[in-house]
Amino acid sequence: MNSWSLKKHVWMLAGLGLLGGQVAADELVLTGTLRDIKRGDWSSGHPDFQTAGAMNRFGHVKNLVTMYLGGDDKPVFNPTRPQKDTIRSAASLAQWYTDVPGVNTSAPLALKLSNGSSEPGGVYTYSNSAFFPIDGQLFGNQGLTHNFHFTFELHYAFTFAEGQKFIFTGDDDVWVYVNGIRVIDLGGVHSAVNGKVILFDGKAFVEKNHFDTGGIVKDVSTAMASQMAALWSAKGLPGPCPISASANKYIDLGLQPGQTCKFDFFFAERHTTQSNFRIDTSIRLRDPAEIFALYD
């Protein structure tokens, strides 16, 4: 077995929880597909990676993708393009999260989240301010100090319970979907940005400044915020209600307690010089989708 085949084998075992014994009760291991992509400022590279500087298009950009996942459970290129657009085409976006020989190469990656407690429950966290999981691997660092050009996706299920939260802080693009509907939108080539979704009263309460009102996205009124605060208290949920008219909009997903839901997460690291990645979640994700990785 060569060194890369051995690494693949170790990664896969780690993702399956077969290394180091059973996963402790206070840990949540999330395994997804990581794809290394060739930098676009080099010959035959990908046009969406390491190219924002040449276009002078840095910053958080919403609506790079549509509100709904495609039939292949991947983000869909928004035909109405926003300003500071950094995605060349629907075809180029499709290569971010699909194995394409010569364009990308993939491997499973497992992240270990901990709640800092000996008992299960609460908020599970993974935090890395230097998130470079494939330095010197796959396509290599491509002339840089780190491998800065890759994507990562997770596909899980979960059981809906009132007050669940998922928070991501990092760079660059991150899109999160619940039951195929986008609930976190951190598109673009940018420094670390925070996005949060709160699942409560059957709805997804999303970041006000990250979503445009219209269609399924509604404004949280002052009266509604008061109603949510009273309901939060009545259900005995911890702390003050985090939902407000000043911070949130909402999407009515029609969720019912105990309902099995889909969770899809998409990340992209597309440019030097930082790679921040932090997840805080009270959603106990389970039943990951099967991973089929393309090895170089």
C-alpha positions as CSV (number, residue, x, y, z in Angstrom):
1,M,0.0,0.0,0.0
2,N,1.5,3.4,-1.0
3,S,1.5,6.4,1.3
4,W,-1.5,8.0,-0.3
5,S,-3.5,4.8,-0.2
6,L,-2.6,4.4,3.5
7,K,-3.8,8.0,4.1
8,K,-7.1,7.2,2.4
9,H,-7.5,4.1,4.4
10,V,-6.9,5.9,7.7
11,W,-9.2,8.8,6.8
12,M,-12.0,6.4,5.9
13,L,-11.6,4.5,9.2
14,A,-11.6,7.7,11.1
15,G,-14.7,8.8,9.4
16,L,-16.4,5.5,10.3
17,G,-15.3,5.9,14.0
18,L,-13.2,2.8,13.8
19,L,-10.0,4.3,15.1
20,G,-9.3,5.0,18.8
21,G,-12.3,3.0,20.0
22,Q,-15.9,4.2,20.4
23,V,-16.7,7.9,20.0
24,A,-17.3,9.4,23.5
25,A,-20.7,10.6,24.5
26,D,-19.6,14.2,24.5
27,E,-18.3,14.1,20.9
28,L,-20.0,14.3,17.5
29,V,-18.0,13.1,14.5
30,L,-19.1,14.6,11.1
31,T,-17.7,13.0,8.0
32,G,-18.0,14.5,4.6
33,T,-16.3,14.8,1.2
34,L,-13.4,17.2,0.7
35,R,-12.3,18.1,-2.9
36,D,-9.0,19.7,-3.8
37,I,-9.2,22.1,-6.7
38,K,-6.6,23.6,-9.0
39,R,-6.0,27.3,-8.5
40,G,-7.4,29.4,-11.3
41,D,-4.6,31.8,-11.7
42,W,-2.4,29.0,-13.1
43,S,-2.8,27.4,-16.5
44,S,-5.7,24.9,-16.7
45,G,-6.8,25.9,-13.2
46,H,-10.4,26.4,-12.0
47,P,-11.8,29.9,-12.8
48,D,-13.5,30.3,-9.5
49,F,-10.5,29.7,-7.2
50,Q,-7.7,32.3,-6.5
51,T,-9.3,34.7,-9.1
52,A,-11.3,37.1,-7.0
53,G,-8.2,39.4,-6.6
54,A,-7.9,39.9,-10.4
55,M,-11.6,40.9,-10.5
56,N,-11.4,43.0,-7.3
57,R,-14.5,41.2,-6.0
58,F,-13.9,40.5,-2.3
59,G,-16.6,40.4,0.4
60,H,-19.7,38.5,1.6
61,V,-22.1,38.1,-1.3
62,K,-25.6,36.7,-0.8
63,N,-27.7,35.0,-3.5
64,L,-24.8,33.5,-5.4
65,V,-27.0,30.3,-5.3
66,T,-30.7,29.8,-5.3
67,M,-32.9,29.2,-2.2
68,Y,-33.3,25.5,-3.1
69,L,-31.0,22.6,-3.6
70,G,-31.0,20.9,-7.0
71,G,-32.3,17.4,-7.7
72,D,-28.7,16.2,-7.2
73,D,-28.7,17.7,-3.7
74,K,-26.1,20.3,-4.8
75,P,-26.3,24.2,-4.7
76,V,-27.9,25.7,-7.8
77,F,-26.3,28.6,-9.7
78,N,-28.6,31.7,-9.4
79,P,-29.4,32.9,-12.9
80,T,-29.8,36.4,-11.4
81,R,-26.2,37.3,-10.6
82,P,-25.4,39.6,-7.7
83,Q,-22.7,42.3,-7.6
84,K,-19.2,41.1,-6.7
85,D,-20.0,37.8,-8.5
86,T,-17.1,35.4,-8.2
87,I,-18.6,32.3,-9.8
88,R,-18.0,32.1,-13.6
89,S,-20.9,29.9,-14.6
90,A,-23.3,27.1,-13.6
91,A,-20.8,24.7,-15.1
92,S,-18.0,26.0,-13.0
93,L,-20.1,25.8,-9.8
94,A,-21.0,22.2,-10.6
95,Q,-17.4,21.3,-10.4
96,W,-17.1,22.4,-6.8
97,Y,-19.1,19.6,-5.3
98,T,-18.9,16.9,-8.0
99,D,-15.9,14.6,-8.8
100,V,-14.3,15.7,-12.1
101,P,-11.1,14.0,-13.0
102,G,-8.3,16.5,-13.8
103,V,-10.3,19.4,-12.2
104,N,-10.6,18.1,-8.7
105,T,-9.8,15.1,-6.5
106,S,-11.5,14.1,-3.4
107,A,-11.2,12.3,-0.1
108,P,-13.4,11.8,3.1
109,L,-12.7,14.1,6.0
110,A,-13.9,13.7,9.5
111,L,-14.4,16.5,12.0
112,K,-14.7,15.9,15.7
113,L,-17.0,18.3,17.6
114,S,-17.1,18.4,21.4
115,N,-19.6,19.8,23.9
116,G,-16.9,20.1,26.6
117,S,-19.0,17.9,28.9
118,S,-18.9,14.3,30.0
119,E,-22.6,14.1,29.2
120,P,-24.3,14.2,25.8
121,G,-26.3,17.3,24.7
122,G,-25.8,21.0,24.6
123,V,-23.7,22.7,21.9
124,Y,-21.0,20.8,20.0
125,T,-18.1,22.8,18.6
126,Y,-15.3,22.5,16.1
127,S,-13.0,25.5,15.8
128,N,-9.9,25.9,13.6
129,S,-8.4,29.3,12.7
130,A,-5.9,27.5,10.4
131,F,-8.2,25.0,8.6
132,F,-5.8,23.4,6.1
133,P,-6.7,19.7,6.3
134,I,-4.8,18.7,3.1
135,D,-1.6,20.6,3.2
136,G,0.9,18.8,0.9
137,Q,-1.7,16.3,-0.2
138,L,-3.9,15.7,-3.3
139,F,-2.9,18.5,-5.7
140,G,-0.5,19.8,-3.1
141,N,0.0,23.4,-2.0
142,Q,0.4,24.7,-5.6
143,G,3.3,27.1,-4.8
144,L,1.7,28.4,-1.5
145,T,2.5,27.9,2.2
146,H,-0.8,26.0,2.5
147,N,-3.3,24.2,0.3
148,F,-5.9,27.0,0.0
149,H,-8.2,25.7,-2.7
150,F,-10.7,23.1,-1.7
151,T,-14.4,22.4,-0.9
152,F,-16.1,20.4,1.7
153,E,-19.7,19.0,2.0
154,L,-21.8,17.2,4.6
155,H,-25.1,15.4,4.1
156,Y,-26.9,14.3,7.2
157,A,-30.3,13.7,8.8
158,F,-31.5,15.0,12.2
159,T,-34.6,14.9,14.4
160,F,-36.2,18.3,14.7
161,A,-36.6,19.7,18.3
162,E,-37.6,23.2,19.3
163,G,-34.7,25.7,19.7
164,Q,-32.0,23.8,17.7
165,K,-29.2,26.1,16.4
166,F,-26.5,25.8,13.9
167,I,-23.8,28.5,13.7
168,F,-20.9,28.8,11.2
169,T,-18.1,31.3,11.4
170,G,-15.5,31.3,8.7
171,D,-14.3,32.0,5.1
172,D,-15.0,31.6,2.3
173,D,-18.4,30.4,0.9
174,V,-20.8,28.5,3.2
175,W,-24.3,27.4,2.3
176,V,-26.5,25.4,4.7
177,Y,-29.9,23.8,3.8
178,V,-32.6,22.2,5.9
179,N,-35.0,20.0,3.9
180,G,-33.5,21.4,0.7
181,I,-34.1,25.1,1.6
182,R,-31.2,27.5,2.2
183,V,-31.0,28.8,5.7
184,I,-27.4,30.1,5.9
185,D,-25.9,32.2,3.1
186,L,-22.2,33.2,3.4
187,G,-21.3,33.3,-0.3
188,G,-18.3,35.0,-1.7
189,V,-14.5,35.4,-1.1
190,H,-14.3,37.1,2.3
191,S,-12.7,37.1,5.7
192,A,-14.5,35.3,8.6
193,V,-18.3,35.9,8.6
194,N,-20.8,34.6,11.1
195,G,-24.1,32.9,10.0
196,K,-26.7,31.3,12.2
197,V,-30.0,29.5,11.9
198,I,-32.5,28.9,14.8
199,L,-35.1,26.2,14.3
200,F,-38.2,27.0,16.4
201,D,-42.0,26.9,16.1
202,G,-41.6,24.9,12.9
203,K,-39.6,27.7,11.3
204,A,-36.1,28.6,10.4
205,F,-35.1,32.0,11.8
206,V,-32.3,33.2,9.6
207,E,-29.9,36.2,9.6
208,K,-31.8,39.3,8.6
209,N,-29.0,40.9,6.6
210,H,-28.2,37.7,4.7
211,F,-31.6,37.2,3.1
212,D,-33.9,39.3,1.0
213,T,-37.6,39.5,2.0
214,G,-39.9,37.9,-0.6
215,G,-41.2,34.5,-1.5
216,I,-40.7,32.1,1.3
217,V,-38.6,34.6,3.3
218,K,-40.7,36.7,5.7
219,D,-39.9,39.6,8.1
220,V,-40.1,39.0,11.9
221,S,-42.3,41.7,13.2
222,T,-42.0,43.1,16.8
223,A,-45.3,41.4,17.7
224,M,-44.0,38.1,16.3
225,A,-40.8,38.4,18.2
226,S,-42.8,38.9,21.4
227,Q,-44.9,35.9,20.6
228,M,-41.7,33.8,20.1
229,A,-40.2,35.0,23.4
230,A,-43.4,33.9,25.2
231,L,-43.4,30.6,23.5
232,W,-39.7,30.1,24.1
233,S,-40.3,30.6,27.8
234,A,-43.4,28.4,27.9
235,K,-41.5,25.5,26.4
236,G,-38.9,25.9,29.1
237,L,-36.0,26.4,26.7
238,P,-32.7,27.7,28.3
239,G,-31.7,31.4,28.2
240,P,-33.5,34.4,26.7
241,C,-35.2,33.9,23.3
242,P,-32.6,34.7,20.6
243,I,-35.2,35.7,18.0
244,S,-35.8,39.4,17.3
245,A,-37.2,41.7,14.7
246,S,-33.9,43.5,14.4
247,A,-31.8,40.3,13.8
248,N,-34.0,37.8,12.0
249,K,-36.2,36.9,9.1
250,Y,-37.9,33.6,8.9
251,I,-38.8,30.7,6.6
252,D,-41.8,28.6,7.6
253,L,-40.5,25.0,7.0
254,G,-43.6,23.4,8.7
255,L,-41.4,21.4,11.0
256,Q,-43.0,19.1,13.6
257,P,-41.3,17.9,16.8
258,G,-39.8,14.5,16.2
259,Q,-39.8,14.9,12.4
260,T,-36.8,13.5,10.5
261,C,-35.2,16.3,8.4
262,K,-32.4,16.7,5.9
263,F,-29.3,18.7,6.6
264,D,-26.8,19.7,3.8
265,F,-23.7,21.8,4.3
266,F,-21.4,23.2,1.6
267,F,-18.1,25.0,2.2
268,A,-15.4,26.4,-0.1
269,E,-11.9,27.8,0.6
270,R,-11.1,29.8,-2.5
271,H,-8.4,32.3,-1.8
272,T,-5.3,33.1,0.3
273,T,-4.5,34.2,3.0
274,Q,-6.7,32.8,5.8
275,S,-8.9,29.7,6.3
276,N,-11.2,30.0,9.3
277,F,-13.7,27.2,10.1
278,R,-16.0,27.0,13.1
279,I,-19.2,25.1,13.7
280,D,-21.3,25.4,16.8
281,T,-24.4,23.2,16.8
282,S,-27.1,21.8,19.1
283,I,-28.4,19.8,16.2
284,R,-27.4,16.1,16.7
285,L,-26.7,15.2,13.1
286,R,-27.0,11.5,12.2
287,D,-27.1,9.0,9.4
288,P,-24.5,10.5,7.0
289,A,-24.8,10.0,3.3
290,E,-22.5,7.4,1.8
291,I,-19.2,8.9,0.5
292,F,-17.8,8.0,-2.8
293,A,-14.4,9.7,-3.2
294,L,-12.3,10.2,-6.4
295,Y,-8.6,9.7,-5.7
296,D,-5.9,11.2,-7.8
